Amino acid sequence: MKRGFTLIELLVVIAIIAILAAILFPVFSQAKAAAKKTADLSNVKQLGTAIHLYAGDHDDMTLHQDEDANFLWYEGLYPYVKSREVFFTPAYKRKPIPQPDGTTYLPGSDYVINGLFVHGATLTSFSSPSGQITLSLRKHDAGDIDYHPWITEDGLSWDDPASYGDEFIPHIEKRPWNNQGGNFGFVDGHAKYMVWERTLINPQPASGTGYPGLHNVDRVKFVDGVR
């Protein structure tokens, strides 16, 4: 005698599947986010290594960016990376950025470089290479691919976030992972995840560095030379 499932049995099975799905889907989602975060960290690390390789071939000098000639910092690293995919993060989908003239622009990098590193400074000249940020994740709707962690006008306070205008905070994606922080590259080539607020804390108050904290690199020594 053939015997099929009763309606109650079928509903019980569906309920069990629904419960399991409710339990497992968040786990899968977290695992996927963790994988993307790791891939993003790997990109930042590879770009940091590429900067060091570039410096090794150019008398320890960092990149030169010439926006007038449309030569941007990441183009100088092309010979030092195996794939240009390292310039693009899995954190978000790329999208064209509207321009004032009505056109759109698609940046060639999802990462922004600290503007102090696109003027040919030497890597060995920085005071705290393990504690000074070179690379951050570009804000998804920001068109610029570098940021300037210094005040925009003379006479403003270095400790006031408003003094930096649109040259600093609006260029960086602050909380791409778990709504807390992101991956950052440092002068010595290492990369790590940091809560955004920790990147703004000055570890050496005596250095004279103001509000941008780890983003700022030897303010007194370098800023006047690149402003």
N, C-alpha and C positions, 0 to 999 in steps of 0.2 A: 504494500500500500504506500503510495507516494504521499509525502507530507511536506508542505511548504511552510514558509514563515507566516506567523500571524501578524496582524497589524501592530499589536502591542510589542512584539519582539522586534519588528522593524523600527519602531519608534525608539525603543530602548537603544538599539545599535546606533541610530542617528544621533541620539542624545549623547552617547559615549564618545562618538567621533567629534561632535561639537565641543565637548568638554576638553578633549585632548588637543583639539585645534586651538582652543582659547589659551591653553597652557603653553603649547609649543610655538605658536606664531610669534609671540614676543621674544622668545629665546632665539628663533631664527633671525628675527629683525635685529636683535642686539649683536648676533654673530656677524651678520652682514655689515652692520655699521662698524664693528671692530675690525673687520677685514679691510674696509675702505680706509679707516683711520691708519692702519698699519701700512697700506699701500701709499697713502699720502705722506706718512713719515719717511718711507723709503725714498720717495721723490725728493723730499727736502734734503735728506742725507746725501743723495747722489748729486744734487745741485751744489751742495756745500763742498763735496769732493771735487766737482768740476771747477769751482772757483779756485780751489787750491792748485789744481793742475794748471789752470790758466796762469795763476800767479807764478808758478814754477817756471813757466815758459816766458815770463815777462818781467824778469828781475824782481820778483816778489810783489809786483804791483797788481792791484785789483782792476776791475773792468773800467773801460772808458765808454761812456754813452754819449752819442751825438744825435740829439733829437732833431736838430736842423737837417742833418743828413739822413734822417730816418733810420739810424743805426741804434738799436736798443740793446740793453745789457744782455738779454738772453741769447741774442745772436752770436755774441762773442764766445758763448759756451757750447755752441753746436758741435765743434770738433772734439769736445771732451765728454760727450754723452753718447751712449749706444743707440738710444732712441729718443726722439723728440717728445714722446709721450710722457716723459718725466716732467715736462713743463705743464702738464694738465692734471688736475686733481680729480679723484672720484667723489669729492665732497658735494659737487653740484654739476649741473649741466651747463655747458658754455652757452652764452647768448650774446648777440650783438649789442653793443652799447650805443645808445643814441648820442649824436653829436649836436652842438649848437647850430650847425648849418643844415640840420635836417637829415644828414647821412648817418650811417651806423658804422661802428668800428668793432672788430672782433680781436681782442688782445691776443698776442702770440704766447702768452704765459698766464697761467692761473696763479702764479706766485709773484709777489712784489718784493723788490730788493730795497734794503735800507739805502737811501740816496747817498749816504756817505761812502758807499762802496762802488759808485759809478764815476768816480773822479780820479782814479789811479792811485789811491792811497796804498801804502805797502802793508801787507798783513802783519809783519813783525813790529809795526809801529803802534799797535793798539795795546792798551794797558792791561786789559782783562779779556783775552780771547775766548775763554770758556764761559764768560758771562755777558757777552755783548752780541745782540741779535743782528743777523745779516738778512735773513729771509723770513717772510710771513706769507700766509695765504691771502691772495687778493680778494677783496670784497667782490661778490659776484656781479654787482652792478656798477663797479668802479672801472673807469677806462684806463687810468694811469697804471703803469707796471713798476713804479718805484714810489717811495714815500719819504718825506723829509721830516725827521724827528727834531725839528728845531722851531723856535718861534718865528712867526711870519713877518713881524715888524719890530724894529728897535723900540725899546722902552716897555715892552710887554713882560709879564712875569713868566719865568721858565716853569713855575710850579702851577700855573693856571691852564687847565685843558683847553679853554677857549682861545688861548694865545696861539695855538697851533693851527687854527683855521681848518681848511680842507686839505692840508698837506700831511696829515698824519692819520688820525683815527678813522676818517671816512674811507681810507684806502685799504684797510685791513679787515678781513673777515674774523671777527673776534671769537665767535662761539660756534664753529662748525660741527663740533663733536660733543654730543650730550649737553648742549647748551651751556658749556662751561669754558672751553678754551680751544686751542689749536696746536698744531705742530710748528715749531720754530727752528730755524737754522742759526748756528752761532759761528763766530769768527774762526774758532779752531776747527771747524768742519763737522762737529757733532750736531745732532738734531734731537729734539725731545718735545714731548707734549707738555704744555703749560696752561694753567688756568689764566685767562686773559689778565686779570688784575695783578697777578704775580709778575707779569712782564713790565708793569708800570712802576714797580717798587724799586727804588734806588738802593742797591746793595752796599754802596760805598758813598755815604753822604759827603765825605770830605773831598770827593772827586769834583764836585761842582756840578754834577749832572742834575738836571731838573726833572720835571714830571715824566717824560717818556721812559725813565728807568732803563731797562735792559736794551731798549731800542736805540738809545742815545749812545754814541761812541765818542768818548773823550771830547766833550763839547768844547771846552776851552781851547783845545789843541787843534781841532779840525774844522769847526763850523765856519770860522771866518774865511777859511781858504776855499770853501765850496759854495757859499751863499751867493 
